[in-house]
């Protein structure tokens, strides 16, 4: 598969961002990701983003957020925290993300997806992948997604950022490398821990300005 030079540069930047060693940051756990064993997803939505959907049951937990200036029926940026019990979902993070790509193939005129990072984070299997959808048949918009999947002992977690953009051609991606780099930094700071020596939890006493947040760029034409 031939990758255009701008996208190749972007992917190189994302890999460098994802492989950097990060200092502990103040990222309170999402309320949907804490369980009785102490395993938890250390993540939160950007400031002022609003909850537009939530599902909580014994096996699945899902919360969707959008920027405050967008609507549930017509958003251009969305952040989702999702977790499934490992008893219900036996996939590893890479398999989960390839399953996402297969789903996209059925609803997009073309799909490109690239590995940003795959390996261990805090001794948990982790994978981050970038997805490009030229035009979604249901929304008639292009989509850019970054998804981070982490397999814990109790849950398989995924954090996804979806950006809707005007439809684009395979060689004319409609997004900025700066924005996706910000998303990648945000996802890099999200982790899973349970307080054990194998999966220690970070010191959460860092100032709020240490946090990185994905930006939303509202566009009436999207």
C-alpha positions as CSV (number, residue, x, y, z in Angstrom):
1,X,0.0,0.0,0.0
2,X,1.5,3.4,-1.0
3,X,1.3,6.1,1.7
4,X,1.4,9.7,0.6
5,X,4.4,11.8,2.0
6,X,2.2,14.0,4.3
7,X,0.5,11.0,5.8
8,X,3.9,9.2,6.2
9,X,5.2,12.2,8.1
10,X,2.1,12.2,10.3
11,X,2.4,8.5,11.1
12,X,6.1,9.0,12.0
13,X,5.2,11.8,14.4
14,X,2.4,9.7,16.0
15,X,4.7,6.8,16.5
16,X,7.3,9.1,18.2
17,X,4.6,10.6,20.4
18,X,3.2,7.2,21.4
19,X,6.6,5.7,22.2
20,X,7.8,8.6,24.4
21,X,8.0,7.9,28.2
22,X,5.4,10.1,29.9
23,X,5.4,11.4,33.4
24,X,2.3,10.7,35.6
25,X,-0.5,13.1,34.8
26,X,-3.7,14.1,36.6
27,X,-6.3,12.0,34.8
28,X,-9.1,11.0,37.1
29,X,-10.7,7.6,36.2
30,X,-13.8,7.6,34.1
31,X,-16.9,6.7,36.3
32,X,-17.8,3.9,33.9
33,X,-14.4,2.2,34.2
34,X,-13.9,1.4,37.9
35,X,-14.7,-2.1,39.1
36,X,-14.7,-4.0,42.4
37,X,-11.2,-5.5,41.9
38,X,-9.5,-2.0,41.7
39,X,-8.8,-2.2,38.0
40,X,-9.6,1.1,36.4
41,X,-9.2,3.2,33.3
42,X,-7.4,6.4,34.1
43,X,-9.1,8.9,31.7
44,X,-11.5,11.8,31.5
45,X,-13.2,13.8,28.8
46,X,-11.9,17.2,27.9
47,X,-13.1,20.1,29.9
48,X,-16.8,21.1,29.3
49,X,-17.5,18.2,26.9
50,X,-20.9,16.8,27.6
51,X,-22.3,13.3,27.9
52,X,-24.7,12.4,25.1
53,X,-25.0,8.6,25.6
54,X,-24.3,6.1,28.4
55,X,-24.8,2.4,28.7
56,X,-24.1,0.5,31.9
57,X,-24.7,-3.2,32.5
58,X,-22.9,-6.2,33.9
59,X,-20.7,-6.8,30.8
60,X,-20.5,-3.5,28.9
61,X,-19.9,0.1,29.9
62,X,-20.0,2.9,27.3
63,X,-20.0,6.7,27.6
64,X,-20.0,9.1,24.6
65,X,-19.0,12.8,24.9
66,X,-19.1,15.7,22.4
67,X,-18.0,19.3,22.6
68,X,-20.4,21.7,24.2
69,X,-21.1,23.7,21.0
70,X,-22.2,20.6,19.1
71,X,-25.5,18.6,19.1
72,X,-26.2,14.9,19.7
73,X,-27.8,14.7,16.2
74,X,-25.1,16.7,14.3
75,X,-21.7,16.5,15.9
76,X,-18.3,16.7,14.2
77,X,-16.1,15.4,17.1
78,X,-16.9,12.6,19.6
79,X,-15.0,10.8,22.4
80,X,-16.0,7.4,23.6
81,X,-14.9,5.4,26.6
82,X,-15.9,1.7,26.3
83,X,-15.2,-1.5,28.2
84,X,-16.3,-5.1,27.9
85,X,-15.7,-7.9,30.4
86,X,-12.9,-10.2,29.2
87,X,-15.3,-13.1,29.7
88,X,-17.6,-11.6,27.1
89,X,-14.9,-10.3,24.7
90,X,-11.9,-12.5,24.3
91,X,-10.1,-10.4,21.6
92,X,-6.8,-8.9,22.2
93,X,-6.3,-5.1,21.4
94,X,-5.0,-5.7,17.9
95,X,-7.8,-8.1,17.0
96,X,-10.3,-5.6,18.3
97,X,-8.9,-2.8,16.1
98,X,-8.8,-5.0,13.0
99,X,-12.5,-5.9,13.7
100,X,-13.2,-2.2,13.7
101,X,-11.5,-1.9,10.3
102,X,-13.7,-4.7,8.9
103,X,-16.8,-2.9,10.1
104,X,-15.6,0.3,8.4
105,X,-15.1,-1.6,5.2
106,X,-18.9,-2.3,5.1
107,X,-19.9,1.4,5.4
108,X,-17.1,3.4,3.8
109,X,-16.3,3.9,0.1
110,X,-12.6,3.3,1.0
111,X,-10.8,2.6,4.3
112,X,-7.2,3.1,5.3
113,X,-5.9,2.1,8.7
114,X,-2.4,2.3,10.2
115,X,-0.8,1.0,13.4
116,X,0.4,3.9,15.6
117,X,1.6,1.8,18.5
118,X,1.3,-1.8,19.7
119,X,3.0,-3.2,22.8
120,X,2.8,-3.1,26.6
121,X,1.8,-0.1,28.6
122,X,1.9,-0.6,32.4
123,X,2.2,-4.3,31.6
124,X,-1.1,-4.4,29.7
125,X,-1.4,-5.3,26.1
126,X,-2.1,-2.0,24.2
127,X,-2.7,-0.9,20.6
128,X,-3.4,2.4,19.0
129,X,-4.6,2.7,15.4
130,X,-5.5,5.5,13.0
131,X,-8.5,4.9,10.7
132,X,-9.4,6.9,7.6
133,X,-12.9,6.6,6.0
134,X,-13.3,8.6,2.8
135,X,-17.1,8.7,3.0
136,X,-19.5,7.0,5.4
137,X,-22.6,5.7,3.6
138,X,-24.8,6.6,6.6
139,X,-23.6,10.1,7.3
140,X,-22.2,11.1,3.9
141,X,-19.1,12.5,5.6
142,X,-15.5,11.4,5.9
143,X,-14.2,10.2,9.2
144,X,-10.9,10.2,10.9
145,X,-10.5,8.0,14.0
146,X,-7.9,7.3,16.6
147,X,-8.6,4.3,18.8
148,X,-6.6,3.0,21.8
149,X,-7.4,-0.5,23.0
150,X,-6.1,-1.9,26.3
151,X,-6.7,-5.4,27.6
152,X,-6.9,-5.5,31.3
153,X,-7.4,-8.6,33.5
154,X,-11.1,-7.9,33.9
155,X,-12.1,-5.6,31.0
156,X,-11.1,-4.9,27.4
157,X,-11.1,-1.1,27.2
158,X,-11.2,1.2,24.2
159,X,-11.0,4.9,23.9
160,X,-11.9,6.4,20.6
161,X,-11.9,9.9,19.1
162,X,-13.9,10.3,15.9
163,X,-13.7,13.4,13.7
164,X,-16.3,13.9,11.0
165,X,-15.0,15.8,8.0
166,X,-16.1,16.5,4.4
167,X,-15.8,13.4,2.1
168,X,-12.2,13.1,0.8
169,X,-10.4,11.2,-1.8
170,X,-7.9,8.5,-1.0
171,X,-5.0,10.9,-1.7
172,X,-6.6,14.0,-0.3
173,X,-7.1,13.5,3.5
174,X,-9.1,16.3,5.0
175,X,-7.5,16.7,8.4
176,X,-4.4,18.4,9.9
177,X,-1.4,16.5,11.3
178,X,-1.4,19.0,14.2
179,X,-4.9,17.9,15.4
180,X,-4.2,14.2,15.1
181,X,-0.9,14.7,17.0
182,X,-2.9,16.3,19.8
183,X,-5.2,13.4,19.9
184,X,-2.3,11.0,20.0
185,X,-0.8,12.8,23.0
186,X,-4.2,12.7,24.7
187,X,-4.5,8.9,24.2
188,X,-0.9,8.3,25.2
189,X,-1.7,9.7,28.7
190,X,-4.6,7.3,29.2
191,X,-3.8,4.0,30.9
192,X,-5.2,1.2,33.0
193,X,-4.0,0.3,36.5
194,X,-5.0,-1.8,39.5
195,X,-2.6,-0.7,42.2
196,X,-0.6,-3.9,42.1
197,X,3.2,-4.0,41.6
198,X,2.6,-5.3,38.1
199,X,0.1,-2.6,37.2
200,X,0.9,0.4,39.5
201,X,-1.3,3.5,39.5
202,X,0.4,6.8,39.0
203,X,0.6,9.7,41.4
204,X,-2.5,11.8,40.5
205,X,-1.3,15.0,42.1
206,X,-0.2,16.8,39.0
207,X,-1.6,20.3,38.1
208,X,-4.5,20.5,35.6
209,X,-2.3,22.3,33.0
210,X,-0.3,19.0,32.7
211,X,-3.3,17.4,30.9
212,X,-3.5,17.2,27.1
213,X,-6.9,17.4,25.5
214,X,-8.1,16.8,22.0
215,X,-9.2,19.9,20.2
216,X,-12.5,20.2,18.4
217,X,-12.8,22.4,15.3
218,X,-16.4,23.3,14.6
219,X,-17.2,23.7,11.0
220,X,-20.7,24.5,9.8
221,X,-20.0,22.7,6.6
222,X,-19.4,19.4,8.2
